[in-house]
């Protein structure tokens, strides 16, 4: 067993101890994480990051992609606002989502460039992100992502370029 291996009994012991020590906010956060992990196990999310953020995703009629995530303590920085790295991850996810929605089933895409601007701190109950396809090429694709808070204020905007690859 390596240093990162854990048995089910060890994990149960840790989780029981954690449940005893948790604040109400900790319990809510742990519940969010376990719900996400259960969704991942059931095939509801294709990645651990997706299960952690629990986005609602949908392709819109105009071909753009929408994603919403709840703002929970999991995404806070030390100032209790959405961490800038989470904002960057959301731009990456929503631009990747719109590109993947327009690629053939046999193709995937990986980020080669991500540029973004932050306008306001992420606060409130949820963030809504939109991804718009700018260019769909054979080898490179580009999309734009924007993020709004639940008041409709612009939080961030970015562009991302992806290399098109064959799926494994």
Protein Blocks (a to p, Z undefined) as FASTA:
>chain_A
ZZkbccfklmmmmmmmmmmmpcfklmmmmmmmmmmmmmmmnopacbfklmmnopacdddf
kopacddddddfklpcfkopacfklmmmmmmmmmmmmmmmmpcfkbccddfbdcdddfbd
cedjbdcdddddfbdcfkbccdddddddfkopafbdcdddddddddZZ
